């Protein structure tokens, strides 16, 4: 994984505040997160050997993030410590399980290029997961290194942003949610968005929340993967869980339908629990859930 590490600062409320409004929360928690770190933990919990490349600050949060990743079985050899504060994510979760998030990059803003040894770590991987919570220059550098080494590059385009042709040329699988797909294509219809995305990259998956996921590839294959019907209490890490588990399955050689099914089951388990990393299921839990 090459991406962000944040400490999540989470407030739980009945209804999320509107602009200019103050509401009382019922609970506050801190938890390790960040899309890069989340995906690394999801893959590790699903049985993969996950390695994190990124940065944390010299503050207390940085040490906590490093130890948390190690505790979840993630290799932190590529996680460097830089002066200043670690990244933070300020999250509001409502009673319907919805969330709103403000990310302050902190140390993540320094990950704008490959550090010495990063290219070798990427080359030794079965898959490279990327997100957009670090500078674009860092994402582009990592994607180019992955392509050069023949490592499949899987990109989650979040937060939503336009992507350069140079970056897309090095992406094998693009995994936006419905909103991100609309930003990338200008199309609100997921089927239309998918058709456009697979003209730019070999494979794409649009995650659709409670409606499951939609997969397509440049060869014209389309797979609709249904979601499991569960009561959502916290959707914070659902997308990261999906991508991490999908990548772990594909790295083991699973076919697309099997990888999608495992990822959907993992996401269903994650949304039924509070937190980000702490909500992610183990390989055994995923297997038992699927029956």
C-alpha positions as CSV (number, residue, x, y, z in Angstrom):
1,X,0.0,0.0,0.0
2,X,1.3,3.5,-0.8
3,X,-0.9,6.2,0.7
4,X,-2.2,8.0,3.8
5,X,-2.1,7.3,7.5
6,X,-4.5,9.3,9.7
7,X,-5.7,9.3,13.2
8,X,-9.5,9.3,13.0
9,X,-11.3,11.6,15.5
10,X,-14.9,10.4,15.4
11,X,-18.0,12.0,16.9
12,X,-21.3,10.0,17.0
13,X,-24.5,12.0,16.7
14,X,-28.2,11.4,16.1
15,X,-28.3,13.7,13.1
16,X,-25.3,15.4,11.4
17,X,-25.2,19.2,11.8
18,X,-26.1,21.4,8.9
19,X,-24.0,24.4,8.0
20,X,-24.0,26.9,10.9
21,X,-25.7,24.4,13.2
22,X,-24.4,23.0,16.5
23,X,-25.6,19.5,17.7
24,X,-24.7,17.5,20.8
25,X,-22.9,14.2,20.2
26,X,-23.3,11.2,22.4
27,X,-19.8,9.7,22.0
28,X,-16.3,10.5,20.9
29,X,-13.6,8.0,19.8
30,X,-10.1,8.1,18.4
31,X,-9.0,5.4,16.0
32,X,-6.2,4.8,13.5
33,X,-7.3,5.3,9.9
34,X,-6.5,6.9,6.6
35,X,-7.4,5.3,3.3
36,X,-4.0,3.9,2.7
37,X,-3.6,2.4,6.2
38,X,-7.3,1.2,6.1
39,X,-6.8,-0.7,2.9
40,X,-3.5,-2.2,4.2
41,X,-5.3,-3.5,7.4
42,X,-8.2,-4.8,5.4
43,X,-5.9,-6.8,3.2
44,X,-3.9,-8.0,6.2
45,X,-7.0,-9.1,8.0
46,X,-8.1,-11.0,4.9
47,X,-4.9,-13.0,5.0
48,X,-2.6,-11.0,2.7
49,X,1.0,-10.0,3.6
50,X,0.4,-6.2,3.6
51,X,3.1,-3.6,3.7
52,X,2.5,0.2,4.2
53,X,4.5,2.9,2.5
54,X,3.8,6.5,3.7
55,X,4.5,8.9,6.5
56,X,3.5,9.8,10.0
57,X,4.5,12.8,12.1
58,X,6.9,13.0,15.1
59,X,3.9,13.6,17.4
60,X,2.2,11.1,19.7
61,X,-0.3,10.2,17.1
62,X,2.4,9.0,14.7
63,X,3.7,6.5,17.2
64,X,0.2,5.3,17.8
65,X,-0.5,4.9,14.1
66,X,2.7,2.8,13.6
67,X,2.0,0.6,16.5
68,X,-1.7,0.1,15.5
69,X,-0.6,-1.0,12.0
70,X,1.9,-3.5,13.4
71,X,-0.8,-4.8,15.8
72,X,-3.1,-5.5,12.8
73,X,-0.3,-7.4,11.1
74,X,0.9,-4.7,8.6
75,X,4.6,-4.4,7.8
76,X,5.7,-0.8,8.5
77,X,9.1,-0.9,6.9
78,X,8.0,1.7,4.4
79,X,6.4,4.0,6.9
80,X,8.7,7.0,7.5
81,X,8.5,9.5,10.3
82,X,8.8,13.2,9.4
83,X,8.8,16.5,11.4
84,X,5.4,17.9,12.3
85,X,2.0,16.5,12.9
86,X,0.5,13.3,11.7
87,X,-2.6,13.3,9.4
88,X,-6.0,13.5,11.0
89,X,-9.5,12.8,9.9
90,X,-12.4,14.5,11.6
91,X,-15.5,12.3,11.2
92,X,-19.2,12.7,12.1
93,X,-21.2,9.5,12.1
94,X,-25.0,9.7,12.4
95,X,-27.6,7.2,13.6
96,X,-28.2,5.9,10.0
97,X,-24.6,5.0,9.7
98,X,-23.8,7.8,7.3
99,X,-20.7,9.9,7.7
100,X,-19.1,13.2,6.8
101,X,-15.3,13.5,6.9
102,X,-12.7,16.4,6.9
103,X,-9.1,15.2,6.3
104,X,-6.1,17.3,7.5
105,X,-3.1,15.8,5.7
106,X,-0.3,16.6,8.1
107,X,2.6,14.2,7.4
108,X,0.8,12.7,4.4
109,X,1.5,16.0,2.5
110,X,5.2,15.0,2.4
111,X,4.6,11.8,0.4
112,X,5.1,13.6,-2.9
113,X,7.7,11.2,-4.3
114,X,9.3,7.8,-3.7
115,X,11.7,7.6,-0.8
116,X,14.9,5.5,-1.2
117,X,13.9,1.8,-1.1
118,X,10.2,2.4,-2.0
119,X,10.5,1.2,-5.6
120,X,12.1,-2.0,-4.4
121,X,9.2,-2.6,-1.9
122,X,6.7,-1.9,-4.6
123,X,8.4,-4.3,-7.0
124,X,8.2,-7.1,-4.5
125,X,4.4,-6.7,-4.1
126,X,1.6,-8.8,-5.6
127,X,-0.5,-5.7,-6.0
128,X,-0.1,-1.9,-5.3
129,X,-3.0,0.0,-3.8
130,X,-3.2,3.7,-4.2
131,X,-5.6,6.5,-3.1
132,X,-5.6,10.3,-3.3
133,X,-5.1,11.4,0.3
134,X,-1.4,12.1,-0.6
135,X,0.0,14.5,-3.2
136,X,-0.7,13.6,-6.8
137,X,3.0,13.6,-7.6
138,X,3.5,10.8,-5.1
139,X,0.6,8.8,-6.5
140,X,1.9,9.2,-10.0
141,X,5.4,8.2,-9.0
142,X,4.2,5.0,-7.2
143,X,1.9,4.1,-10.1
144,X,4.8,4.4,-12.6
145,X,7.0,2.3,-10.3
146,X,4.3,-0.4,-10.1
147,X,3.8,-0.4,-13.9
148,X,7.5,-0.6,-14.5
149,X,7.8,-3.6,-12.2
150,X,4.8,-5.4,-13.7
151,X,2.8,-5.1,-10.4
152,X,-1.0,-4.6,-10.8
153,X,-1.9,-1.1,-9.8
154,X,-5.3,-0.6,-8.1
155,X,-6.4,3.0,-7.6
156,X,-9.2,4.4,-5.4
157,X,-9.8,7.9,-6.7
158,X,-10.8,9.4,-3.3
159,X,-11.2,12.2,-2.5
160,X,-12.8,12.7,-5.8
161,X,-10.7,14.5,-8.3
162,X,-9.8,14.6,-12.0
163,X,-7.1,12.2,-12.9
164,X,-4.2,12.8,-15.3
165,X,-3.8,10.7,-18.5
166,X,-0.3,9.9,-17.2
167,X,-1.7,8.4,-14.0
168,X,-4.5,6.5,-15.7
169,X,-2.0,5.0,-18.2
170,X,-0.4,3.2,-15.2
171,X,-3.6,2.0,-13.5
172,X,-4.9,-1.5,-14.0
173,X,-8.0,-1.4,-11.8
174,X,-9.9,1.8,-11.0
175,X,-12.3,1.6,-8.0
176,X,-14.4,4.7,-7.5
177,X,-17.7,4.9,-5.7
178,X,-20.8,6.2,-7.5
179,X,-20.0,9.9,-6.7
180,X,-16.4,9.6,-7.7
181,X,-17.3,7.9,-10.9
182,X,-19.7,10.8,-11.7
183,X,-16.9,13.3,-11.1
184,X,-14.5,11.3,-13.4
185,X,-17.0,10.9,-16.2
186,X,-19.7,13.5,-15.8
187,X,-22.3,10.7,-15.9
188,X,-24.7,10.0,-13.0
189,X,-25.7,6.6,-14.4
190,X,-23.3,4.0,-13.1
191,X,-23.6,1.8,-16.2
192,X,-22.8,4.7,-18.5
193,X,-19.9,5.8,-16.2
194,X,-18.5,2.3,-16.2
195,X,-18.5,2.1,-20.0
196,X,-16.5,5.3,-20.1
197,X,-14.1,4.3,-17.4
198,X,-13.1,1.0,-19.1
199,X,-12.1,3.1,-22.2
200,X,-9.4,4.6,-20.0
201,X,-8.3,1.7,-17.8
202,X,-8.3,-2.1,-18.3
203,X,-10.7,-2.8,-15.4
204,X,-13.1,-0.7,-13.2
205,X,-15.3,-1.3,-10.3
206,X,-18.0,1.2,-9.2
207,X,-19.0,0.6,-5.6
208,X,-22.7,1.4,-5.0
209,X,-23.1,1.1,-1.2
210,X,-26.3,-0.9,-0.4
211,X,-26.7,-1.7,-4.1
212,X,-23.5,-3.6,-4.3
213,X,-20.8,-3.1,-7.0
214,X,-20.5,-3.0,-10.7
215,X,-17.5,-4.4,-12.5
216,X,-16.4,-4.0,-16.1
217,X,-13.3,-4.5,-18.2
218,X,-12.0,-3.3,-21.6
219,X,-13.1,-6.7,-23.1
220,X,-16.7,-5.8,-22.5
221,X,-17.3,-8.1,-19.5
222,X,-19.8,-6.7,-16.9
223,X,-20.4,-8.2,-13.5
224,X,-23.0,-7.0,-11.0
225,X,-22.1,-8.0,-7.5
226,X,-25.0,-7.7,-5.0
227,X,-24.6,-6.3,-1.5
228,X,-25.6,-8.3,1.6
229,X,-28.6,-6.8,3.4
230,X,-27.4,-5.8,6.9
231,X,-28.1,-3.0,9.4
232,X,-25.4,-0.4,8.9
233,X,-24.1,1.3,12.1
234,X,-20.9,2.9,10.6
235,X,-20.0,3.1,6.9
236,X,-16.7,4.9,7.5
237,X,-14.4,2.1,6.2
238,X,-16.7,0.2,4.0
239,X,-15.1,1.2,0.7
240,X,-11.5,0.7,2.0
241,X,-12.5,-2.8,3.3
242,X,-13.9,-3.7,-0.1
243,X,-10.8,-2.6,-2.0
244,X,-8.4,-4.2,0.5
245,X,-10.1,-7.5,0.5
246,X,-10.6,-7.4,-3.3
247,X,-6.9,-6.8,-3.8
248,X,-6.0,-9.6,-1.4
249,X,-8.2,-12.0,-3.2
250,X,-6.9,-11.0,-6.7
251,X,-3.2,-11.2,-5.5
252,X,-3.9,-14.8,-4.4
253,X,-5.1,-15.6,-8.0
254,X,-8.9,-15.4,-7.4
255,X,-11.2,-14.8,-10.4
256,X,-13.1,-11.5,-10.5
257,X,-16.4,-12.9,-9.3
258,X,-14.8,-14.6,-6.3
259,X,-12.8,-11.5,-5.4
260,X,-16.0,-9.4,-5.7
261,X,-18.0,-11.8,-3.5
262,X,-15.3,-11.8,-0.8
263,X,-15.1,-8.0,-0.9
264,X,-18.8,-7.6,-0.6
265,X,-19.1,-9.9,2.3
266,X,-16.2,-8.1,4.1
267,X,-17.9,-4.7,3.5
268,X,-21.2,-6.0,4.9
269,X,-19.4,-7.2,8.1
270,X,-17.5,-3.9,8.4
271,X,-20.6,-1.6,8.2
272,X,-22.2,-3.5,11.1
273,X,-19.4,-2.5,13.5
274,X,-18.1,0.9,14.7
275,X,-14.7,2.2,13.7
276,X,-12.5,1.8,10.7
277,X,-9.7,-0.7,11.2
278,X,-11.4,-2.3,14.2
279,X,-14.5,-3.0,12.0
280,X,-12.6,-5.0,9.4
281,X,-13.2,-8.7,9.4
282,X,-10.7,-11.5,9.4
283,X,-10.4,-14.1,6.7
284,X,-12.2,-16.6,8.8
285,X,-15.0,-14.2,9.6
286,X,-15.5,-13.5,5.9
287,X,-15.5,-17.3,5.1
288,X,-18.1,-18.0,7.9
289,X,-20.3,-15.1,6.8
290,X,-20.4,-16.4,3.2
291,X,-21.3,-19.9,4.5
